[in-house]
Amino acid sequence: MNLKEMTVGQSQTVSAMSPEQKEQTIRNIVKTKQHDKIDGVLVDMTTAGGMVQLLDKLTPDQKQKYLKLPIQKMANVLYKVMK
């Protein structure tokens, strides 16, 4: 296996949580004001709050695409949009 194959394989990681579960967990983090793990990644309240605001502004199609991303990429998109 060469480096290119490893990179492609890693970027297509399938999320363990469904998009609906992810959204519910993100909203629960904000509601309970307590951090939580999503797919093994600790998500703090500030990040979750920004994600909730972004999710509320997205169209249904955009929302589904966003929620299908791994949580790290979701945070990257959030902070790029915030700039």
C-alpha positions, 0 to 999 in steps of 0.5 A, spaced: 500 500 500 502 506 498 502 513 501 496 515 496 492 509 498 493 510 505 491 517 505 484 516 501 482 510 505 483 515 511 479 520 509 473 516 507 472 514 514 465 512 516 462 515 522 459 510 527 453 515 529 448 516 524 447 524 522 441 524 526 444 521 532 450 526 531 445 532 531 441 530 537 448 529 541 450 536 539 444 539 541 444 535 547 451 538 549 449 545 548 442 543 552 446 540 558 452 545 558 456 539 558 462 536 553 461 529 550 464 525 545 462 524 538 465 518 534 471 518 540 472 525 539 471 530 545 466 536 543 466 542 548 460 546 549 463 552 545 464 548 538 457 545 539 454 551 540 457 554 533 455 547 530 447 548 532 447 555 530 450 553 523 445 547 523 439 552 524 442 556 518 443 550 513 438 548 508 436 540 509 440 538 503 446 542 506 445 539 513 445 532 511 451 533 507 454 537 513 452 531 518 455 526 514 462 529 515 467 526 520 466 530 527 473 533 526 471 536 519 465 539 521 469 543 526 474 545 521 468 547 516 465 551 522 471 555 524 472 557 516 465 559 516 466 563 522 472 567 520 
